[in-house]
Amino acid sequence: MTTAHPLTAAQVDLTDLGVFERNEAWSRFDVLRREAPVHWNPEPAPNSGFWSLTRHEDIVAVDRDAETFTSTGYVNLEEVHDDDLAELRRSMLESDGVRHRALRKLLQRDFGGQTLKKYEEFLRGLTEATVDAALRRGEFDFVKEISADFPIQVLARMLDVPARDTGRLIAWGNRIIGNTDPDYADVLLGDAESDRYKHLPFRSPASLEVFEYGRELARQRRGGDGEDLVSRLVNRVPVDGEPLTATEFDNYFLLLVVAGNETTRHAISHSMLALLDNPDQLALLQAEPERIPVAVEEMLRWASPVYHFRRTATRDVELRGRHIKAGEKVVMWFASGNRDEDVFDDPYTFDVTRKPNDHVTFGKGSPHFCLGNNLARMEIRLMFETLLPRLRRIDRAGDVRRVRSNFVNGIKQFPVRVETT
């Protein structure tokens, strides 16, 4: 009988999408944290390779240092050596400094905790409607009927768009974020045909449909007194005094459609799967639902719905003895930081009582700290406060299928069978 040899850091390739689709990235992160926490990962042409950061401490330090590690340009692994294209695709995520702060403040109050509290009972009603409809089925795809349905219903209300459009919003998010998954993508990133769309976010033709939809909403709302997010974007002037350009509006709207749905959806899916796989934790929350707000932080750590964000070094810099050159890509693997043994005791144990919980799911102390973090926390809390008391039993009813991506840690199919109380 032969024994498989463990991987070395030199054998770890975080561009291998199959590793992520099979949920095998965690062992690779373990190797890198232990052997090479600042690790050079080659890439096939036309890309040029990147530095992987896998320790919590380094991720936090780099995320906070926008002067040395900039978001300007691109925040994913793709390389497009054309300044005009970078400007066409620039959103708040790909901005730093004064303009970034101005774009962020446009909607910061709308996503603030005090503002969202006013909508809590309304959002609870949306949660109950989603849960009721799903549980009536008895057997269903948890992703489709619960995880994807609820966040998109919330987003539709915030954008003030008809409920009949939620299916399109979900599909657009899938096609854009899932640009490396054949089940989702119109054109796979890296295929020759994708060059036709290199001027679009994520090289996805679905972006054009989102732009068209958003522009029509903007036309209808411009000059009005609406309080929805689109009205805020078209009728407010950023604090730096520079109105949104047409391109900035397009990319801001697309960011809301994608980020406002995808990450919360995957966090809810991973959290339910973790509770199913850890019935003692499920039983604890059902017996003591007052623990759910603390449990939400563990759910966010465990789910790590975004694997990474990329920065670009603005100058030559040394990190843990490795020499990073100006212009090189530096990738913060948030998912790895959330399993760092130096920060989390038993990081591969799902513990809903874990406290403190210093996860980096939303970033930490960064200028790019997730604008929607309060909304995501509220949505996850409301979902499990509503769902768990209704469950007498929940079991898998088929295979769990994951998104083929090293960017989004997503579940695309999660069949379950339930018995209700």
C-alpha positions as CSV (number, residue, x, y, z in Angstrom):
1,M,0.0,0.0,0.0
2,T,1.4,3.4,-1.0
3,T,1.0,6.5,1.1
4,A,0.3,9.8,-0.7
5,H,3.0,12.4,0.0
6,P,1.7,15.7,1.4
7,L,1.9,18.7,-0.9
8,T,4.8,21.1,-0.6
9,A,4.4,24.9,-1.0
10,A,6.1,24.6,-4.4
11,Q,3.3,22.2,-5.6
12,V,0.5,24.5,-4.5
13,D,-1.2,26.2,-7.5
14,L,-4.1,28.5,-6.5
15,T,-5.1,29.0,-10.2
16,D,-6.3,25.4,-10.4
17,L,-10.0,25.9,-10.3
18,G,-10.7,22.2,-9.9
19,V,-9.1,22.4,-6.5
20,F,-11.7,24.9,-5.4
21,E,-14.6,23.2,-7.1
22,R,-13.7,20.0,-5.2
23,N,-13.4,22.0,-1.9
24,E,-9.8,21.1,-1.6
25,A,-8.3,24.6,-1.3
26,W,-8.2,24.5,2.5
27,S,-5.3,22.0,2.7
28,R,-3.3,24.2,0.2
29,F,-3.9,27.2,2.4
30,D,-2.6,25.2,5.4
31,V,0.6,24.3,3.6
32,L,1.2,27.9,2.5
33,R,0.5,29.4,6.0
34,R,3.0,26.9,7.4
35,E,5.7,26.9,4.8
36,A,5.4,30.0,2.6
37,P,3.0,32.6,3.9
38,V,4.2,35.0,1.2
39,H,4.3,32.7,-1.8
40,W,4.9,33.3,-5.5
41,N,2.3,31.6,-7.7
42,P,3.1,31.4,-11.4
43,E,0.3,31.8,-13.9
44,P,-0.1,30.8,-17.5
45,A,0.2,33.6,-20.1
46,P,-1.0,36.3,-20.6
47,N,-0.9,36.7,-16.8
48,S,2.4,37.1,-15.0
49,G,1.9,35.4,-11.6
50,F,1.1,36.8,-8.2
51,W,2.1,36.8,-4.5
52,S,-0.2,34.8,-2.2
53,L,-0.7,36.1,1.4
54,T,-2.3,33.4,3.6
55,R,-1.8,34.6,7.2
56,H,-4.3,36.7,8.9
57,E,-1.7,39.2,10.1
58,D,-0.3,39.9,6.7
59,I,-3.8,40.1,5.1
60,V,-4.9,42.7,7.6
61,A,-1.7,44.7,7.2
62,V,-1.8,44.8,3.4
63,D,-5.5,45.5,3.2
64,R,-5.0,48.6,5.4
65,D,-2.0,49.9,3.4
66,A,-3.6,51.4,0.3
67,E,-0.5,53.5,-0.4
68,T,1.7,50.5,-0.9
69,F,-0.8,48.0,-2.1
70,T,-3.4,49.8,-4.3
71,S,-6.8,48.7,-5.5
72,T,-6.6,51.0,-8.5
73,G,-6.7,49.1,-11.7
74,Y,-8.0,45.6,-10.8
75,V,-8.9,43.6,-7.7
76,N,-9.1,40.2,-9.3
77,L,-6.3,38.1,-10.9
78,E,-7.0,39.2,-14.5
79,E,-4.5,41.5,-16.1
80,V,-5.4,44.0,-18.8
81,H,-2.5,46.2,-19.7
82,D,-4.6,49.1,-21.0
83,D,-5.3,52.2,-19.0
84,D,-8.4,53.0,-21.0
85,L,-9.9,49.6,-20.3
86,A,-9.1,50.0,-16.6
87,E,-11.1,53.3,-16.5
88,L,-14.0,51.7,-18.3
89,R,-14.2,48.9,-15.7
90,R,-13.4,51.0,-12.6
91,S,-15.9,50.7,-9.8
92,M,-15.6,51.7,-6.1
93,L,-13.7,48.5,-5.6
94,E,-11.0,49.6,-8.1
95,S,-10.5,53.0,-6.6
96,D,-8.4,54.5,-3.8
97,G,-8.0,57.8,-2.1
98,V,-10.3,60.8,-2.4
99,R,-12.5,59.5,-5.1
100,H,-13.0,56.1,-3.4
101,R,-14.1,57.8,-0.2
102,A,-16.5,60.0,-2.1
103,L,-18.1,57.1,-3.9
104,R,-18.3,55.1,-0.7
105,K,-20.0,57.9,1.2
106,L,-22.7,58.2,-1.5
107,L,-24.5,55.2,0.0
108,Q,-22.8,54.7,3.3
109,R,-25.7,56.0,5.4
110,D,-28.2,53.8,3.4
111,F,-26.2,50.7,4.6
112,G,-25.6,51.9,8.1
113,G,-26.8,50.0,11.1
114,Q,-29.2,52.7,12.3
115,T,-30.8,53.1,8.9
116,L,-31.3,49.3,8.5
117,K,-32.9,49.0,12.0
118,K,-35.9,50.9,10.6
119,Y,-36.4,48.1,8.0
120,E,-35.9,45.1,10.3
121,E,-39.5,44.1,10.7
122,F,-40.1,44.6,7.0
123,L,-37.1,42.4,6.2
124,R,-38.3,39.8,8.7
125,G,-41.5,39.7,6.7
126,L,-39.6,39.0,3.5
127,T,-37.6,36.3,5.3
128,E,-40.8,34.6,6.5
129,A,-42.3,34.6,3.0
130,T,-39.1,33.0,1.6
131,V,-39.0,30.3,4.3
132,D,-42.7,29.6,4.2
133,A,-42.6,29.0,0.4
134,A,-39.6,26.7,0.6
135,L,-40.8,24.6,3.5
136,R,-44.1,23.9,1.9
137,R,-42.1,21.9,-0.7
138,G,-40.7,19.5,1.8
139,E,-37.8,18.7,-0.6
140,F,-36.0,21.5,-2.5
141,D,-32.8,23.1,-3.5
142,F,-31.7,25.2,-0.5
143,V,-29.7,27.6,-2.8
144,K,-32.5,28.3,-5.2
145,E,-35.4,28.5,-2.8
146,I,-33.8,30.1,0.3
147,S,-30.2,31.4,-0.1
148,A,-30.7,33.1,-3.5
149,D,-34.3,34.1,-3.0
150,F,-34.1,36.1,0.2
151,P,-31.1,38.4,-0.5
152,I,-32.4,39.2,-3.9
153,Q,-35.8,40.1,-2.6
154,V,-34.2,42.5,-0.2
155,L,-32.0,44.0,-2.9
156,A,-35.1,44.4,-5.2
157,R,-36.8,46.5,-2.5
158,M,-33.7,48.6,-1.9
159,L,-33.4,49.3,-5.7
160,D,-37.2,49.7,-5.9
161,V,-37.6,47.3,-8.8
162,P,-40.5,44.8,-9.4
163,A,-40.4,41.4,-7.7
164,R,-40.8,39.9,-11.2
165,D,-37.3,41.1,-12.0
166,T,-35.6,39.1,-9.2
167,G,-35.0,36.1,-11.5
168,R,-33.0,38.3,-13.9
169,L,-31.0,39.9,-11.1
170,I,-30.0,36.4,-9.8
171,A,-29.1,35.2,-13.3
172,W,-27.0,38.3,-14.0
173,G,-25.0,37.8,-10.8
174,N,-24.4,34.1,-11.6
175,R,-23.2,34.9,-15.1
176,I,-20.9,37.7,-14.0
177,I,-19.4,36.3,-10.9
178,G,-19.4,32.7,-12.2
179,N,-17.3,33.7,-15.2
180,T,-15.1,30.7,-14.8
181,D,-17.9,28.2,-14.3
182,P,-19.3,26.5,-17.5
183,D,-22.7,26.2,-15.8
184,Y,-23.0,30.0,-15.5
185,A,-20.7,31.8,-17.9
186,D,-21.8,33.0,-21.3
187,V,-18.1,33.1,-22.2
188,L,-15.5,31.5,-19.9
189,L,-12.7,33.8,-18.7
190,G,-9.5,32.9,-20.5
191,D,-11.2,31.7,-23.7
192,A,-10.2,33.6,-26.8
193,E,-13.7,34.8,-27.2
194,S,-13.5,36.6,-23.9
195,D,-11.2,39.2,-25.4
196,R,-14.3,40.6,-27.1
197,Y,-15.6,41.6,-23.7
198,K,-12.4,42.8,-22.0
199,H,-13.8,46.3,-21.7
200,L,-16.6,44.9,-19.4
201,P,-16.5,44.0,-15.7
202,F,-15.5,40.3,-15.3
203,R,-15.3,40.2,-19.1
204,S,-19.0,39.2,-19.0
205,P,-21.5,40.1,-21.7
206,A,-24.1,40.0,-19.0
207,S,-22.7,43.3,-17.8
208,L,-24.2,45.0,-20.9
209,E,-27.6,43.8,-19.8
210,V,-27.1,45.1,-16.3
211,F,-26.0,48.4,-17.6
212,E,-29.0,48.8,-19.9
213,Y,-31.4,47.9,-17.0
214,G,-29.7,50.4,-14.6
215,R,-29.6,53.2,-17.2
216,E,-33.4,52.9,-17.7
217,L,-33.9,53.1,-13.9
218,A,-31.7,56.1,-13.8
219,R,-33.6,57.8,-16.5
220,Q,-36.9,57.3,-14.7
221,R,-35.5,58.4,-11.3
222,R,-33.3,61.4,-12.2
223,G,-34.6,64.6,-10.7
224,G,-37.1,62.8,-8.5
225,D,-37.3,62.5,-4.7
226,G,-37.1,58.8,-4.4
227,E,-35.2,57.2,-1.5
228,D,-34.2,54.0,-3.3
229,L,-30.5,53.3,-4.0
230,V,-30.8,54.2,-7.7
231,S,-32.4,57.6,-6.8
232,R,-29.6,58.2,-4.4
233,L,-26.9,57.5,-7.0
234,V,-28.4,59.8,-9.7
235,N,-29.6,62.6,-7.5
236,R,-26.8,63.0,-4.9
237,V,-23.4,64.6,-5.7
238,P,-20.4,62.9,-4.1
239,V,-18.7,64.8,-1.3
240,D,-15.7,65.7,-3.6
241,G,-18.1,67.7,-5.7
242,E,-17.6,65.6,-8.8
243,P,-20.9,64.1,-10.1
244,L,-21.0,60.4,-11.1
245,T,-20.0,59.9,-14.7
246,A,-22.1,57.6,-16.8
247,T,-19.4,54.9,-16.5
248,E,-19.2,55.3,-12.7
249,F,-23.0,54.9,-12.5
250,D,-22.9,51.8,-14.7
251,N,-20.2,50.1,-12.6
252,Y,-21.7,51.2,-9.2
253,F,-25.1,49.8,-10.2
254,L,-23.5,46.6,-11.4
255,L,-21.6,46.3,-8.1
256,L,-24.8,46.6,-6.1
257,V,-26.5,43.9,-8.2
258,V,-23.6,41.5,-7.8
259,A,-22.3,42.2,-4.3
260,G,-25.8,42.8,-2.9
261,N,-26.8,39.2,-3.7
262,E,-23.9,36.8,-4.2
263,T,-21.9,37.0,-1.0
264,T,-24.9,36.8,1.4
265,R,-26.4,34.0,-0.6
266,H,-23.3,31.9,-0.4
267,A,-22.8,32.7,3.3
268,I,-26.3,31.5,4.1
269,S,-25.8,28.3,2.1
270,H,-22.4,27.4,3.7
271,S,-23.9,28.2,7.1
272,M,-26.8,25.9,6.7
273,L,-24.5,23.1,5.4
274,A,-22.3,23.6,8.4
275,L,-25.2,23.3,10.8
276,L,-26.4,20.2,9.0
277,D,-22.9,18.7,9.3
278,N,-22.7,19.7,13.0
279,P,-26.1,18.7,14.5
280,D,-24.9,19.6,18.0
281,Q,-24.5,23.3,16.8
282,L,-27.9,23.2,15.1
283,A,-29.5,21.9,18.3
284,L,-27.8,24.5,20.4
285,L,-29.1,27.4,18.3
286,Q,-32.6,25.9,18.2
287,A,-32.6,25.5,22.0
288,E,-31.0,28.9,22.6
289,P,-31.9,31.2,19.7
290,E,-30.5,34.2,21.6
291,R,-27.0,32.9,20.6
292,I,-27.7,33.5,16.9
293,P,-26.2,37.0,16.7
294,V,-22.8,35.6,18.0
295,A,-23.3,32.6,15.7
296,V,-23.5,34.9,12.7
297,E,-19.9,35.9,13.1
298,E,-18.8,32.2,13.1
299,M,-21.0,31.6,10.0
300,L,-19.2,34.5,8.2
301,R,-15.8,33.1,9.2
302,W,-16.7,29.6,8.2
303,A,-18.3,30.6,4.9
304,S,-15.7,33.0,3.7
305,P,-17.8,33.7,0.6
306,V,-15.1,35.6,-1.2
307,Y,-11.8,33.6,-1.4
308,H,-9.6,36.6,-2.3
309,F,-9.1,40.1,-3.4
310,R,-6.0,41.3,-5.2
311,R,-3.9,44.5,-4.8
312,T,-1.0,45.8,-6.8
313,A,2.3,46.9,-5.2
314,T,3.0,50.6,-5.9
315,R,6.7,50.3,-4.9
316,D,9.3,47.6,-4.1
317,V,8.6,46.3,-0.7
318,E,9.8,43.4,1.5
319,L,7.3,41.1,3.4
320,R,8.5,38.2,5.5
321,G,11.8,38.3,3.7
322,R,10.3,38.1,0.2
323,H,11.0,40.9,-2.2
324,I,7.8,42.2,-3.9
325,K,8.4,44.5,-6.9
326,A,6.4,47.5,-7.9
327,G,3.6,46.4,-10.3
328,E,3.4,42.9,-9.0
329,K,0.0,41.4,-7.9
330,V,-0.4,40.7,-4.2
331,V,-3.4,38.5,-3.4
332,M,-5.0,38.4,0.0
333,W,-6.6,35.0,0.6
334,F,-9.3,36.0,3.1
335,A,-10.5,32.4,3.3
336,S,-7.1,31.3,4.5
337,G,-6.9,34.1,7.0
338,N,-10.2,32.8,8.5
339,R,-8.5,29.5,9.2
340,D,-5.3,30.8,10.6
341,E,-4.3,28.7,13.7
342,D,-2.5,31.7,15.2
343,V,-5.8,33.6,15.5
344,F,-8.5,30.9,15.8
345,D,-8.4,27.9,18.2
346,D,-9.4,24.8,16.3
347,P,-10.1,26.7,13.1
348,Y,-11.7,23.7,11.4
349,T,-14.2,23.4,14.1
350,F,-17.5,25.1,13.5
351,D,-18.3,26.7,16.9
352,V,-21.3,29.0,17.0
353,T,-20.2,30.2,20.5
354,R,-16.8,31.3,19.3
355,K,-16.0,34.7,20.8
356,P,-14.0,36.8,20.0
357,N,-14.2,36.1,16.3
358,D,-11.6,38.2,14.5
359,H,-12.6,37.1,11.0
360,V,-11.6,39.0,7.8
361,T,-14.6,38.1,5.7
362,F,-15.5,41.8,5.2
363,G,-11.9,43.1,5.4
364,K,-10.6,44.5,8.7
365,G,-9.8,48.1,9.3
366,S,-9.4,48.6,5.5
367,P,-10.6,51.6,3.4
368,H,-12.4,48.9,1.5
369,F,-14.2,47.4,4.5
370,C,-17.4,45.9,3.0
371,L,-20.1,48.6,2.7
372,G,-22.9,46.1,3.0
373,N,-21.6,44.3,6.1
374,N,-24.5,45.5,8.4
375,L,-27.0,44.4,5.8
376,A,-25.4,41.0,5.4
377,R,-25.2,40.4,9.1
378,M,-28.9,41.4,9.5
379,E,-30.0,39.1,6.6
380,I,-28.1,36.1,7.9
381,R,-29.4,36.7,11.4
382,L,-33.0,37.1,10.3
383,M,-32.8,34.0,8.1
384,F,-31.7,31.7,10.9
385,E,-33.9,33.3,13.5
386,T,-36.8,32.5,11.2
387,L,-35.8,29.2,9.7
388,L,-34.3,27.2,12.6
389,P,-37.4,27.1,14.9
390,R,-39.3,25.7,11.9
391,L,-37.0,22.7,11.4
392,R,-37.7,19.4,13.0
393,R,-35.2,17.7,10.8
394,I,-33.1,18.6,7.7
395,D,-31.1,16.2,5.6
396,R,-29.2,16.2,2.4
397,A,-31.3,15.0,-0.6
398,G,-28.4,14.9,-3.1
399,D,-24.9,16.1,-3.8
400,V,-23.7,19.6,-2.9
401,R,-22.2,21.2,-6.0
402,R,-19.8,24.2,-5.7
403,V,-19.1,27.0,-8.1
404,R,-15.9,26.5,-10.2
405,S,-14.1,29.6,-9.1
406,N,-11.1,30.7,-7.0
407,F,-12.8,34.1,-6.4
408,V,-16.2,33.3,-5.0
409,N,-16.6,30.4,-2.6
410,G,-20.1,29.5,-3.8
411,I,-22.5,26.7,-3.5
412,K,-24.7,26.3,-6.6
413,Q,-26.8,23.3,-5.7
414,F,-27.7,22.0,-2.2
415,P,-30.7,19.7,-2.3
416,V,-32.4,19.1,1.1
417,R,-35.3,17.3,2.6
418,V,-37.0,18.8,5.6
419,E,-39.6,18.0,8.3
420,T,-41.1,21.0,9.9
421,T,-42.4,21.6,13.5
